[in-house]
Structures are given as structure tokens and as C-alpha cells.
Amino acid sequence: MEMLLNCLNRMSNSASISTKKLIADPSTENIMFSPVSVAAAMAMTHLGAKGDTANQIDEVFRFNKLEGKFHSAFGELHGLLLDKTAENVTIKSSNRVFANDQLKVLEDYKNALTVYGAQVDSLDFAKNPEKSVESINNWISEKTDGKIPSMLAKDSVDGNTALVIANALYFRGNWHSKFSEQQTEQRAFYVSHYTVVKTPFMFQRGKFRYGYVEELTLQIVELPYAGKEYSMYVLLPENFDLKKVEANLNPENLTRWISEIGYRTVDITLPKFKLEESLNLHEVLPKLGVTDVFDQSKADLSGLAKKPNLNVDQILHKAVLEVDEAGGQVLAERSDADRSKERSVVYADHPFIVVVRRRSSSVFHLMGAYKRPAGRIQSHDEL
């Protein structure tokens, strides 16, 4: 089983990095999603797909590499990684399939969904689309204890909607070494070389794992959460060239970069932020070659229901990452750290990539790009 889980790690990480490249916006839009959750949503879709519809999903997510074993393995992986509430880390996640109440979903499909902790809910999309949206939003709010209060706008479904597949993930952790609130202050975040947004920045000095990718002028620093089971990695290009970093962002490079970082004294200045992003995979997957599942004339979902001309209308994903000062004790600054010639400075006052990973499994829980804080964009001359 361990070998299967390792293989699934690579599959979900690889496919979702491809997804990140497609949703990456060259403007100032933030990005945040959960690679393992996106892969789980597609695995739930794959459960009901047959023929070319299943093959297209396999082509991108490589589920077929594990033949018939991947659902049980992925279900175990999903259960191990998600829905964790401990003293130091809170992970809230949930999966659900919402079907038109006139659709007779196969019992075999319903039973198979349980490996993802999911079920099918029947909604009256035809007569009560707004009530259906309310039900979906209530579900995600309840499952995340209000951390994610909604994921759909009122006009997101209509009378023609047959199937909506949804999942969401919320992550917040306490740092192994907390940031002192007394050192948090308003500073300028550079959205571009010439425009800024004022936002609270945190600071601390300590021993952190740090690395530098010279060809990308890329700083990498690991911020471990308390207990050191999970870590957040900040990937900051010194020259503002986030596009070049994203172009080189693949599972092999990311894993190698992280493996090569080592401990040294680091001054870290990082904005407080909450990344909360929604993703409709219907807008992304066709660019990767997954088209039939959304096409009523081509979709084969005979593993889900024995109804002709049945397609998935939406595959929805929402991810939330909160980053603030909270953590263990504030580490006292050491005199040898003050004198260290090996001190590095990570000043994250311009767009950067953020990755949250469980260290023991190498699974990427969350991945995104922080490109701008909330607030008014000012010209540099206004400061």
C-alpha cells in the first residue's frame, strides 16, 4: 500500500502543478488550490466515467497507472492527510456530489464514493436553483465549521443542471516559532515595480532551512508548523520574475529544490494574509484535454447513472490558507545569530509562491501564488 500511496502522491502533485500553470494569471490575481483535493475531485469523477471520458481523465491524472487499485489507495491517502484537527494544525476538508433529484444514481457509485468520505445529495435544480445553491453553501460551511462560508454564487446553477462535484479545503497552523505581534507593522507590498498596497508585515529572525536557486534568483525558505509534521515553503524570486519560476515549477524541480535547502540564520519579513480562492475545473480541464465529461453529446458516465446524454456541469474546488503570527514561543534572538556571516534576508514584499506540504509524505496540500494584498493599489510616488 505504501508504494501505491507514493505513486498517488506523484500523480496528484504532477497533474495539479500543470493545473496551476493554466490558472496562473499574469495580472495581479492571487491563486490558491489544493493539489491533493483537486486530484480527489477528479478521482470521484473518474469513478463514474467509462470509455473515452475515463481515458481523458487518466491521460492527465494518470490514475490508470495503478489499474484498479487507485481508488482504495487514494481514499486511504485522502483520509490520512485531510480532516485533521489538532493542537497545532487545523485542516477541514469535504467532498460531495450534488445530483438533480430526478437522476437515479447507481448504488455502486454511491458505495464507491465512501472511500473519499463523500456521498450524493439530491437537489431540485430544476424548480429551486437558488435553494440548491443555498444547500451547497450550507454544506461547505457546516463541514468546515464556518471557515468556508460559501463556494457558489446565487446564479451558479439553473434548471438544466444535472451534476455538480464539489470539494474544499481549509488550512491553518500554528508556527513552530511564532512571529511577535509587536513587530508586525504596515509596509508596502509591491504588486509591480511601480505600484504598491499597504498591508501588515510580520518579522522574525531564526534558524530556518533556506536555499537559493541561482538561475532563477529564487529564494526558498521553510517555515515549519508546530510539531514539524507540516511546513509552509515560500518561493520568492528576487528579480520579480514569477513567470520564469512558474515555467520551471514541476514536481521534480520543486522536490529537488526543497531537498537541497539547509539550516542557516534567516531574517524573514512576510505579509499576514488569507488566500481564499475558488476554482471551477470546467474552465481549466479542457485546456489539459479533459473535455468529454462536460459535453452532453460525448460524456460516458454510465458508471454513475444509466441515463443517456448525462454530463458533469461543474467540478468546483475551493481552498483557504490563513497565515498570521500564531505559534509557539517567540524565539529570543541569539547573539551568535546577530554576528552570523551566513545570515540571509527573505523580504517578501513582492509576489511569491507558497506551498504547504506534509513533510513525511511529500504531498502538496496547498499551492498558490500571493500577488497582491487586499486594499487600494497606490503608485510608488504616493508613499
Summary of the structure (lengths in Angstrom):
residues: 383
radius of gyration: 21.7
end to end distance: 56.8
largest distance: 72.2
contacts: 1307
relative contact order: 0.20
helix: 34%
strand: 32%
